[in-house]
Amino acid sequence: MHEEAGLEYNRCRWCGTASFRRLLCPVCASGDLKPERSAGLGVVVRSGVVHRYTEAARNESLVRLPEGFVFRCRVVGAAPHRVSVGARVRPVVADGTDTGEVVFELCEPPRDDDWF
């Protein structure tokens, strides 16, 4: 089972740009970053199915958060091909080993009649 998790990110003290897992601001290159915490609710802006490094297919998506940053992650909670653009997602902490990977789950599972 997954438990809900917040999402920590950084905001540049110089220009205000939000970034995730960066040592320098992607806009002004400042190293003066302030840690902040997001509620983590995001929206899928791109979704695809990949087969790299494993026999099973998995989802790989770009998720936009309201704080102003987009990043690549896995989305769970449905078959990989059923994660659609516009779906609302939230971060979760997966059971087992801590790999540092951010995983999101769908806030609402896809409807049964959405088969394509």
CYANA upper distance limits for C-alpha pairs under 8 A (distance plus 0.5 A):
  1 MET  CA     94 ALA  CA      7.94
  1 MET  CA     95 ASP  CA      7.29
  2 HIS  CA     92 VAL  CA      6.44
  2 HIS  CA     93 VAL  CA      6.35
  2 HIS  CA     94 ALA  CA      5.94
  2 HIS  CA     95 ASP  CA      7.02
  3 GLU  CA     92 VAL  CA      6.16
  3 GLU  CA     93 VAL  CA      6.22
  3 GLU  CA     94 ALA  CA      7.90
  4 GLU  CA     90 ARG  CA      8.22
  4 GLU  CA     91 PRO  CA      7.03
  4 GLU  CA     92 VAL  CA      5.35
  4 GLU  CA     93 VAL  CA      7.03
  5 ALA  CA     40 GLY  CA      8.24
  5 ALA  CA     91 PRO  CA      6.17
  5 ALA  CA     92 VAL  CA      5.56
  5 ALA  CA     93 VAL  CA      6.49
  6 GLY  CA     37 ARG  CA      7.21
  6 GLY  CA     38 SER  CA      6.54
  6 GLY  CA     39 ALA  CA      5.96
  6 GLY  CA     40 GLY  CA      6.09
  6 GLY  CA     91 PRO  CA      7.16
  6 GLY  CA     92 VAL  CA      8.42
  7 LEU  CA     37 ARG  CA      6.18
  7 LEU  CA     38 SER  CA      5.64
  7 LEU  CA     39 ALA  CA      7.12
  7 LEU  CA     40 GLY  CA      5.94
  7 LEU  CA     91 PRO  CA      7.52
  8 GLU  CA     20 PHE  CA      8.16
  8 GLU  CA     35 PRO  CA      7.39
  8 GLU  CA     36 GLU  CA      6.34
  8 GLU  CA     37 ARG  CA      5.01
  8 GLU  CA     38 SER  CA      6.68
  9 TYR  CA     18 ALA  CA      7.61
  9 TYR  CA     19 SER  CA      6.52
  9 TYR  CA     20 PHE  CA      5.33
  9 TYR  CA     21 ARG  CA      7.25
  9 TYR  CA     35 PRO  CA      6.33
  9 TYR  CA     36 GLU  CA      6.02
  9 TYR  CA     37 ARG  CA      6.68
  9 TYR  CA     38 SER  CA      7.81
 10 ASN  CA     18 ALA  CA      6.24
 10 ASN  CA     19 SER  CA      5.85
 10 ASN  CA     20 PHE  CA      6.66
 10 ASN  CA     21 ARG  CA      8.07
 10 ASN  CA     22 ARG  CA      8.29
 10 ASN  CA     33 LEU  CA      6.17
 10 ASN  CA     34 LYS  CA      5.82
 10 ASN  CA     35 PRO  CA      4.94
 10 ASN  CA     36 GLU  CA      6.20
 11 ARG  CA     16 GLY  CA      6.22
 11 ARG  CA     17 THR  CA      6.02
 11 ARG  CA     18 ALA  CA      4.85
 11 ARG  CA     19 SER  CA      6.74
 11 ARG  CA     25 CYS  CA      8.49
 11 ARG  CA     33 LEU  CA      5.93
 11 ARG  CA     34 LYS  CA      5.67
 11 ARG  CA     35 PRO  CA      6.90
 11 ARG  CA     36 GLU  CA      7.38
 12 CYS  CA     16 GLY  CA      5.26
 12 CYS  CA     17 THR  CA      5.81
 12 CYS  CA     18 ALA  CA      6.99
 12 CYS  CA     19 SER  CA      8.49
 12 CYS  CA     25 CYS  CA      6.57
 12 CYS  CA     30 SER  CA      7.56
 12 CYS  CA     31 GLY  CA      8.24
 12 CYS  CA     32 ASP  CA      6.57
 12 CYS  CA     33 LEU  CA      5.02
 12 CYS  CA     34 LYS  CA      6.70
 13 ARG  CA     32 ASP  CA      6.36
 13 ARG  CA     33 LEU  CA      6.30
 13 ARG  CA     34 LYS  CA      6.92
 14 TRP  CA     28 CYS  CA      8.40
 14 TRP  CA     30 SER  CA      7.61
 14 TRP  CA     32 ASP  CA      7.78
 15 CYS  CA     27 VAL  CA      8.35
 15 CYS  CA     28 CYS  CA      7.54
 17 THR  CA     25 CYS  CA      7.52
 17 THR  CA     26 PRO  CA      8.35
 17 THR  CA     27 VAL  CA      7.56
 17 THR  CA     68 GLY  CA      7.99
 18 ALA  CA     25 CYS  CA      8.48
 18 ALA  CA     67 GLU  CA      7.05
 18 ALA  CA     68 GLY  CA      6.33
 18 ALA  CA     69 PHE  CA      6.48
 19 SER  CA     25 CYS  CA      7.46
 19 SER  CA     26 PRO  CA      7.85
 19 SER  CA     68 GLY  CA      8.33
 19 SER  CA     69 PHE  CA      6.35
 20 PHE  CA     69 PHE  CA      7.69
 20 PHE  CA     71 PHE  CA      8.05
 22 ARG  CA     26 PRO  CA      8.30
 23 LEU  CA     31 GLY  CA      6.88
 23 LEU  CA     33 LEU  CA      8.49
 24 LEU  CA     29 ALA  CA      5.61
 24 LEU  CA     30 SER  CA      5.97
 24 LEU  CA     31 GLY  CA      5.19
 24 LEU  CA     32 ASP  CA      8.18
 24 LEU  CA     33 LEU  CA      7.99
 25 CYS  CA     29 ALA  CA      5.04
 25 CYS  CA     30 SER  CA      5.74
 25 CYS  CA     31 GLY  CA      6.94
 25 CYS  CA     33 LEU  CA      7.84
 38 SER  CA     67 GLU  CA      7.77
 40 GLY  CA     65 LEU  CA      7.34
 40 GLY  CA     90 ARG  CA      6.05
 40 GLY  CA     91 PRO  CA      6.44
 41 LEU  CA     65 LEU  CA      7.04
 41 LEU  CA     66 PRO  CA      8.23
 41 LEU  CA     88 ARG  CA      7.48
 41 LEU  CA     89 VAL  CA      6.26
 41 LEU  CA     90 ARG  CA      5.18
 41 LEU  CA     91 PRO  CA      7.79
 42 GLY  CA     63 VAL  CA      6.57
 42 GLY  CA     64 ARG  CA      5.98
 42 GLY  CA     65 LEU  CA      4.99
 42 GLY  CA     66 PRO  CA      7.25
 42 GLY  CA     88 ARG  CA      6.23
 42 GLY  CA     89 VAL  CA      5.74
 42 GLY  CA     90 ARG  CA      6.71
 43 VAL  CA     63 VAL  CA      5.96
 43 VAL  CA     64 ARG  CA      5.88
 43 VAL  CA     65 LEU  CA      7.16
 43 VAL  CA     85 VAL  CA      8.15
 43 VAL  CA     86 GLY  CA      6.14
 43 VAL  CA     87 ALA  CA      6.13
 43 VAL  CA     88 ARG  CA      5.12
 43 VAL  CA     89 VAL  CA      6.44
 44 VAL  CA     61 SER  CA      7.09
 44 VAL  CA     62 LEU  CA      6.40
 44 VAL  CA     63 VAL  CA      4.99
 44 VAL  CA     64 ARG  CA      6.91
 44 VAL  CA     84 SER  CA      7.55
 44 VAL  CA     85 VAL  CA      5.55
 44 VAL  CA     86 GLY  CA      5.71
 44 VAL  CA     87 ALA  CA      5.94
 44 VAL  CA     88 ARG  CA      7.05
 44 VAL  CA     89 VAL  CA      7.68
 45 VAL  CA     61 SER  CA      7.92
 45 VAL  CA     62 LEU  CA      6.11
 45 VAL  CA     63 VAL  CA      6.21
 45 VAL  CA     64 ARG  CA      7.03
 45 VAL  CA     85 VAL  CA      5.68
 45 VAL  CA     86 GLY  CA      6.71
 46 ARG  CA     61 SER  CA      5.89
 46 ARG  CA     62 LEU  CA      5.55
 46 ARG  CA     63 VAL  CA      7.76
 46 ARG  CA     84 SER  CA      8.25
 46 ARG  CA     85 VAL  CA      6.14
 47 SER  CA     59 ASN  CA      7.53
 47 SER  CA     60 GLU  CA      6.47
 47 SER  CA     61 SER  CA      4.75
 47 SER  CA     62 LEU  CA      7.00
 47 SER  CA     83 VAL  CA      7.11
 47 SER  CA     84 SER  CA      6.82
 47 SER  CA     85 VAL  CA      6.80
 48 GLY  CA     59 ASN  CA      6.32
 48 GLY  CA     60 GLU  CA      5.91
 48 GLY  CA     61 SER  CA      6.65
 48 GLY  CA     80 PRO  CA      8.11
 48 GLY  CA     81 HIS  CA      7.62
 49 VAL  CA     57 ALA  CA      6.89
 49 VAL  CA     58 ARG  CA      6.14
 49 VAL  CA     59 ASN  CA      5.22
 49 VAL  CA     60 GLU  CA      6.61
 49 VAL  CA     80 PRO  CA      6.37
 49 VAL  CA     81 HIS  CA      6.63
 50 VAL  CA     57 ALA  CA      6.20
 50 VAL  CA     58 ARG  CA      6.04
 50 VAL  CA     59 ASN  CA      6.73
 50 VAL  CA     60 GLU  CA      7.19
 51 HIS  CA     55 GLU  CA      7.03
 51 HIS  CA     56 ALA  CA      6.91
 51 HIS  CA     57 ALA  CA      5.32
 51 HIS  CA     58 ARG  CA      7.03
 57 ALA  CA     80 PRO  CA      7.36
 58 ARG  CA     74 ARG  CA      8.04
 58 ARG  CA     79 ALA  CA      8.46
 58 ARG  CA     80 PRO  CA      5.76
 59 ASN  CA     74 ARG  CA      6.01
 59 ASN  CA     75 VAL  CA      6.42
 59 ASN  CA     76 VAL  CA      7.92
 59 ASN  CA     79 ALA  CA      8.46
 59 ASN  CA     80 PRO  CA      4.96
 59 ASN  CA     81 HIS  CA      7.59
 59 ASN  CA     83 VAL  CA      8.01
 60 GLU  CA     72 ARG  CA      7.42
 60 GLU  CA     73 CYS  CA      6.24
 60 GLU  CA     74 ARG  CA      5.23
 60 GLU  CA     75 VAL  CA      7.17
 61 SER  CA     72 ARG  CA      6.09
 61 SER  CA     73 CYS  CA      5.99
 61 SER  CA     74 ARG  CA      6.46
 61 SER  CA     75 VAL  CA      7.21
 62 LEU  CA     70 VAL  CA      6.90
 62 LEU  CA     71 PHE  CA      5.87
 62 LEU  CA     72 ARG  CA      4.98
 62 LEU  CA     73 CYS  CA      6.86
 63 VAL  CA     70 VAL  CA      5.91
 63 VAL  CA     71 PHE  CA      6.15
 63 VAL  CA     72 ARG  CA      6.97
 63 VAL  CA     73 CYS  CA      7.76
 64 ARG  CA     68 GLY  CA      7.66
 64 ARG  CA     69 PHE  CA      6.37
 64 ARG  CA     70 VAL  CA      4.82
 64 ARG  CA     71 PHE  CA      7.39
 65 LEU  CA     69 PHE  CA      6.25
 65 LEU  CA     70 VAL  CA      6.86
 73 CYS  CA    101 GLU  CA      8.13
 73 CYS  CA    102 VAL  CA      6.58
 73 CYS  CA    103 VAL  CA      6.46
 73 CYS  CA    104 PHE  CA      7.66
 74 ARG  CA    102 VAL  CA      7.81
 74 ARG  CA    103 VAL  CA      5.69
 74 ARG  CA    104 PHE  CA      6.74
 75 VAL  CA     80 PRO  CA      8.24
 75 VAL  CA     83 VAL  CA      7.84
 75 VAL  CA     89 VAL  CA      8.28
 75 VAL  CA    103 VAL  CA      6.50
 75 VAL  CA    104 PHE  CA      5.24
 75 VAL  CA    105 GLU  CA      5.72
 75 VAL  CA    106 LEU  CA      7.43
 76 VAL  CA     80 PRO  CA      8.00
 76 VAL  CA    103 VAL  CA      7.76
 76 VAL  CA    104 PHE  CA      6.72
 76 VAL  CA    105 GLU  CA      5.19
 76 VAL  CA    106 LEU  CA      7.13
 77 GLY  CA    105 GLU  CA      5.89
 77 GLY  CA    106 LEU  CA      6.19
 77 GLY  CA    109 PRO  CA      7.21
 78 ALA  CA     82 ARG  CA      6.63
 78 ALA  CA     83 VAL  CA      7.21
 78 ALA  CA    106 LEU  CA      8.06
 78 ALA  CA    109 PRO  CA      7.03
 78 ALA  CA    110 PRO  CA      7.74
 79 ALA  CA     83 VAL  CA      7.70
 82 ARG  CA    110 PRO  CA      7.36
 82 ARG  CA    114 ASP  CA      8.45
 82 ARG  CA    115 TRP  CA      8.00
 82 ARG  CA    116 PHE  CA      8.11
 83 VAL  CA     87 ALA  CA      7.56
 83 VAL  CA    106 LEU  CA      8.45
 83 VAL  CA    110 PRO  CA      8.19
 87 ALA  CA    106 LEU  CA      7.49
 87 ALA  CA    107 CYS  CA      8.37
 87 ALA  CA    108 GLU  CA      8.49
 88 ARG  CA    106 LEU  CA      6.62
 88 ARG  CA    107 CYS  CA      6.15
 88 ARG  CA    108 GLU  CA      7.85
 89 VAL  CA    104 PHE  CA      6.44
 89 VAL  CA    105 GLU  CA      5.89
 89 VAL  CA    106 LEU  CA      4.99
 89 VAL  CA    107 CYS  CA      5.59
 90 ARG  CA    104 PHE  CA      5.69
 90 ARG  CA    105 GLU  CA      6.07
 90 ARG  CA    106 LEU  CA      7.13
 90 ARG  CA    107 CYS  CA      6.96
 91 PRO  CA    102 VAL  CA      7.42
 91 PRO  CA    103 VAL  CA      6.27
 91 PRO  CA    104 PHE  CA      4.65
 91 PRO  CA    105 GLU  CA      6.81
 92 VAL  CA    102 VAL  CA      8.06
 92 VAL  CA    103 VAL  CA      6.36
 92 VAL  CA    104 PHE  CA      6.12
 92 VAL  CA    105 GLU  CA      7.17
 93 VAL  CA    102 VAL  CA      8.26
 93 VAL  CA    103 VAL  CA      7.57
 94 ALA  CA     98 ASP  CA      8.38
 94 ALA  CA    103 VAL  CA      7.94
110 PRO  CA    114 ASP  CA      7.11
